[in-house]
Amino acid sequence: MTLWTTVLMASAFAFALKLLGYVVPHHALDGVVVSRVTAMLPVALLSALVAVQTFTAPGDGLTIDARAAGLAVAVTALLLRAPFLVVVILAAVTAASLRALGWG
């Protein structure tokens, strides 16, 4: 399969998925379960992205390095109700400091 075939197939799939969103009747999307799932789906996807980006090694396998320490500091800051910008800065400073010290 060539690159252009893959790009065209992905574009067609995205278009069909978007078209399906217009075709589905509103009463099918107004249920309680659908509302809960659509409300929590971004949280689940973002959590999965953070976990994959934090704990995967450049090859195959898992690793614990400065990114994990930065994530731990970020979680702690969030539990202490710190503002989001403070959380990001604390996590970045933690990871950068540990990498500067040679860990990770």
Backbone as numpy.savetxt, mean C-alpha at the origin, in Angstrom:
# Nx Ny Nz CAx CAy CAz Cx Cy Cz
4.51 -13.29 -26.03 3.66 -12.11 -26.03 4.55 -10.87 -26.03
4.28 -9.97 -26.92 5.11 -8.78 -27.00 4.64 -7.73 -26.01
5.46 -6.73 -25.85 5.14 -5.66 -24.91 3.87 -4.92 -25.33
3.74 -4.65 -26.62 2.57 -3.89 -27.08 1.29 -4.70 -26.94
1.38 -6.00 -27.12 0.19 -6.84 -26.92 -0.24 -6.78 -25.47
0.72 -6.83 -24.56 0.41 -6.75 -23.14 -0.21 -5.41 -22.79
0.35 -4.33 -23.31 -0.17 -2.99 -23.03 -1.59 -2.85 -23.57
-1.83 -3.33 -24.78 -3.17 -3.22 -25.37 -4.19 -4.08 -24.61
-3.79 -5.26 -24.19 -4.70 -6.11 -23.42 -5.02 -5.49 -22.06
-4.01 -4.92 -21.41 -4.25 -4.26 -20.12 -5.16 -3.05 -20.30
-4.98 -2.31 -21.37 -5.83 -1.15 -21.64 -7.26 -1.58 -21.90
-7.44 -2.64 -22.66 -8.79 -3.14 -22.94 -9.46 -3.63 -21.65
-8.69 -4.30 -20.80 -9.24 -4.78 -19.53 -9.64 -3.61 -18.64
-8.81 -2.58 -18.58 -9.14 -1.40 -17.76 -10.39 -0.71 -18.29
-10.50 -0.60 -19.61 -11.67 0.03 -20.21 -12.93 -0.80 -19.92
-12.83 -2.12 -20.05 -13.98 -2.98 -19.78 -14.40 -2.91 -18.32
-13.43 -2.83 -17.43 -13.75 -2.72 -16.01 -14.44 -1.40 -15.70
-13.97 -0.34 -16.32 -14.61 0.96 -16.11 -16.02 0.97 -16.70
-16.19 0.38 -17.86 -17.51 0.29 -18.48 -18.46 -0.55 -17.61
-17.93 -1.59 -17.01 -18.75 -2.43 -16.13 -19.27 -1.63 -14.94
-18.49 -0.67 -14.48 -18.94 0.18 -13.38 -20.16 1.01 -13.74
-20.29 1.38 -15.00 -21.46 2.14 -15.45 -22.66 1.24 -15.70
-22.42 -0.02 -16.00 -23.50 -0.93 -16.37 -24.16 -1.57 -15.14
-23.42 -1.75 -14.06 -23.97 -2.40 -12.86 -25.07 -1.52 -12.27
-26.23 -2.12 -11.97 -27.33 -1.32 -11.39 -26.98 -0.80 -10.00
-27.53 0.37 -9.67 -27.22 1.01 -8.39 -27.67 0.17 -7.20
-28.78 -0.53 -7.32 -29.27 -1.30 -6.17 -28.31 -2.44 -5.81
-27.48 -2.88 -6.76 -26.51 -3.93 -6.46 -25.33 -3.39 -5.65
-25.11 -2.09 -5.71 -23.99 -1.48 -5.02 -24.38 -0.79 -3.72
-25.66 -0.77 -3.40 -26.14 -0.05 -2.21 -26.21 -0.93 -0.97
-25.75 -2.16 -1.02 -25.85 -3.06 0.12 -24.87 -2.70 1.23
-25.15 -3.23 2.42 -24.31 -2.97 3.58 -22.94 -3.59 3.41
-22.90 -4.81 2.90 -21.63 -5.52 2.72 -20.75 -4.80 1.71
-21.34 -4.38 0.61 -20.57 -3.68 -0.41 -20.03 -2.36 0.14
-20.82 -1.66 0.92 -20.37 -0.40 1.52 -19.19 -0.63 2.46
-19.27 -1.69 3.27 -18.16 -1.98 4.19 -16.90 -2.37 3.45
-17.05 -3.20 2.44 -15.88 -3.65 1.68 -15.23 -2.48 0.96
-16.01 -1.63 0.33 -15.41 -0.50 -0.39 -14.82 0.53 0.56
-15.31 0.60 1.77 -14.73 1.53 2.74 -13.39 1.02 3.27
-13.24 -0.28 3.42 -12.03 -0.86 4.00 -11.00 -1.32 2.98
-11.36 -1.38 1.72 -10.44 -1.86 0.69 -9.18 -1.00 0.56
-9.27 0.33 0.55 -8.03 1.12 0.47 -7.11 0.91 1.66
-7.67 0.71 2.85 -6.84 0.47 4.03 -6.10 -0.85 3.88
-6.79 -1.88 3.42 -6.16 -3.19 3.25 -5.07 -3.15 2.19
-5.34 -2.48 1.08 -4.35 -2.40 0.01 -3.12 -1.60 0.43
-3.33 -0.50 1.14 -2.20 0.30 1.61 -1.38 -0.47 2.65
-2.06 -1.20 3.53 -1.35 -2.00 4.52 -0.51 -3.09 3.85
-1.06 -3.73 2.85 -0.30 -4.75 2.13 0.90 -4.15 1.42
0.72 -2.98 0.83 1.84 -2.30 0.17 2.95 -1.95 1.15
2.58 -1.44 2.31 3.58 -1.10 3.33 4.31 -2.35 3.78
3.59 -3.43 4.02 4.22 -4.67 4.47 5.18 -5.23 3.42
4.77 -5.23 2.18 5.63 -5.75 1.11 6.87 -4.88 0.94
6.70 -3.57 0.94 7.84 -2.68 0.75 8.77 -2.66 1.96
8.27 -2.98 3.13 9.10 -2.95 4.33 9.87 -4.23 4.54
9.26 -5.36 4.30 9.85 -6.63 4.72 10.39 -7.50 3.59
10.40 -7.05 2.35 10.94 -7.87 1.28 12.38 -7.48 0.99
13.19 -8.49 0.72 14.59 -8.29 0.38 14.71 -8.05 -1.12
15.84 -7.51 -1.57 16.02 -7.30 -3.01 15.90 -8.59 -3.82
16.31 -9.71 -3.27 16.12 -11.00 -3.92 14.80 -11.58 -3.50
14.81 -12.88 -3.27 13.61 -13.53 -2.73 13.79 -13.70 -1.23
12.75 -13.44 -0.49 12.81 -13.66 0.94 12.41 -12.42 1.73
12.46 -12.60 3.04 12.08 -11.53 3.96 13.32 -10.97 4.63
13.24 -9.73 5.05 14.34 -9.09 5.74 13.81 -8.13 6.79
14.61 -7.93 7.80 14.30 -6.90 8.80 15.51 -5.98 8.83
15.29 -4.75 8.45 16.38 -3.77 8.41 15.88 -2.42 8.91
16.49 -1.35 8.48 16.14 -0.01 8.95 14.70 0.37 8.60
14.19 -0.18 7.51 12.80 0.12 7.14 11.82 -0.38 8.19
12.10 -1.56 8.75 11.22 -2.11 9.79 11.27 -1.26 11.04
12.44 -0.75 11.38 12.55 0.13 12.55 11.80 1.44 12.30
11.90 1.97 11.09 11.15 3.17 10.74 9.65 2.94 10.82
9.21 1.78 10.38 7.79 1.44 10.47 7.35 1.33 11.93
8.18 0.73 12.77 7.85 0.61 14.19 7.73 1.99 14.85
8.64 2.89 14.50 8.56 4.25 15.04 7.30 4.95 14.52
6.96 4.74 13.26 5.76 5.37 12.69 4.50 4.85 13.38
4.42 3.56 13.62 3.25 2.99 14.30 3.15 3.54 15.72
4.29 3.62 16.40 4.29 4.17 17.76 3.82 5.63 17.76
4.31 6.42 16.81 3.90 7.82 16.72 2.41 7.94 16.41
1.90 7.05 15.56 0.47 7.08 15.26 -0.36 6.70 16.48
0.12 5.73 17.25 -0.61 5.36 18.46 -0.61 6.49 19.49
0.43 7.32 19.46 0.49 8.48 20.35 -0.22 9.70 19.77
-0.90 9.50 18.64 -1.70 10.54 17.98 -0.88 11.72 17.49
0.30 11.44 16.98 1.13 12.49 16.39 0.56 12.89 15.04
0.77 14.13 14.62 0.33 14.55 13.29 1.05 13.75 12.20
0.41 13.62 11.06 0.93 12.77 9.99 2.33 13.20 9.55
2.56 14.48 9.41 3.86 14.96 8.97 4.94 14.59 9.98
4.63 14.66 11.25 5.58 14.27 12.30 5.87 12.77 12.20
4.85 11.97 11.92 5.02 10.52 11.78 5.99 10.22 10.64
5.77 10.86 9.50 6.63 10.62 8.34 8.06 11.05 8.62
8.24 12.20 9.24 9.60 12.69 9.53 10.30 11.78 10.53
9.60 11.35 11.57 10.21 10.45 12.55 10.63 9.13 11.92
9.78 8.57 11.09 10.11 7.31 10.43 11.31 7.47 9.50
11.33 8.56 8.75 12.44 8.79 7.81 13.75 9.03 8.55
13.70 9.81 9.62 14.92 10.07 10.40 15.43 8.79 11.04
14.52 7.96 11.54 14.92 6.69 12.15 15.60 5.79 11.14
14.99 5.60 9.99 15.56 4.72 8.97 16.89 5.28 8.45
16.94 6.58 8.23 18.18 7.19 7.72 19.30 7.10 8.75
18.97 7.30 10.00 20.00 7.22 11.05 20.55 5.82 11.16
19.68 4.83 11.13 20.15 3.45 11.24 20.96 3.04 10.01
20.57 3.51 8.85 21.37 3.22 7.65 22.72 3.93 7.70
22.76 5.14 8.25 24.03 5.85 8.38 24.95 5.14 9.37
24.37 4.48 10.35 25.17 3.71 11.31 25.56 2.33 10.78
25.10 2.01 9.58 25.50 0.76 8.96 24.54 -0.40 9.11
23.34 -0.15 9.61 22.37 -1.23 9.76 21.30 -1.10 8.69
21.26 -2.01 7.78 20.20 -2.02 6.78 20.61 -1.48 5.47
